[in-house]
Amino acid sequence: MDVKVFKTFLEVAKTRHFGRAAENLYITQAATSARIKQLESFFGTSLFIRDRNNIKLTSSGERLVAYADIMVNTLEQAKNELALSDTKSMQLILAGTPNIWDAYLQRSLSLITNAFSGCGFQAEALSREQLNRNLIERTLDIAFSFDPLKSDELQSKVVTEMSLLLVSTQDCDVMTALSDNYVYIDWGTRFASEHASRHNKAPAPFLRTSTGRIALDFILDNTGAAYLPSTLVSSQLATKQLFIVEGAELWQRPIYINYRKNAVSMEAIARVEALLQQVECD
């Protein structure tokens, strides 16, 4: 089955319109309809409910979306990797959660890429669930997370530790910081449980976010407090835009490197792991 058929299915599923899908794919509407019919014939089921001005996915179509997305992405990844074979000896795909990039990986990327000659790199920001799935599906070589990824197929190791500071735009104590525009940042599941235990009497956060960068920009613009990595706030502490909250404990968070146990690029992964152990998070 041609991957173009699955691309067409995904486009129709997204636009819910055969004409718009055809325009987006630069093909005729007749070709779009023919590809969908080919797919329906192959699976022996209807994928769309067709009305004059309303196209909906059937239950079979809903289930196929996830599989089609995986197939298209996997084939595109294979195409990209094979295209590098003439000029690059190998390609490494690295990914981390957005917070990992803000606090750690952004400063480490040049170190990694400069250490490998003849190697291509791809860097992605993904959710924890995407990291786990892509490693298992072999569309990712190395994943970085604040919690170990759980699978018998994966190896997770602590590569370094990151220091989180409770900082505020005012010189204050802990309860004041947690009560005045406090921004809760998702630093992983372990952080969430420890935060609930450590600050069980604190009011609900004013704002929740998945990235330290959003929290930092928000409190600088609006005043407030947040737990942020020392690497991200060193300049603001030096200029007194931010203050370390009085009485707040330093919070150490491990950063994990995750990869497949039987990865074909194990030698390169080991080199990356060794390089990153040289990067200070404080």
Secondary structure, 3 states (H helix, E strand, C coil): CCHHHHHHHHHHHHHCCHHHHHHHHCCCHHHHHHHHHHHHHHHCCCCEEECCCCEEECHHHHHHHHHHHHHHHHHHHHHHHHHCCCCCCEEEEEEECHHHHHHHHHHHHHHHHHHCCCEEEEEEECCHHHHHHHHHCCCCCEEEECCCCCCCCEEEEEEEEEEEEEEECCCCEHHHHHHCCEEEECCCHHHHHHHHHHCCCCCCCCEEECCHHHHHHHHHHHCCEEEEEHHHHHHHHHCCCCEECECCCCEEEEEEEEEECCCCCHHHHHHHHHHHCCCCCC
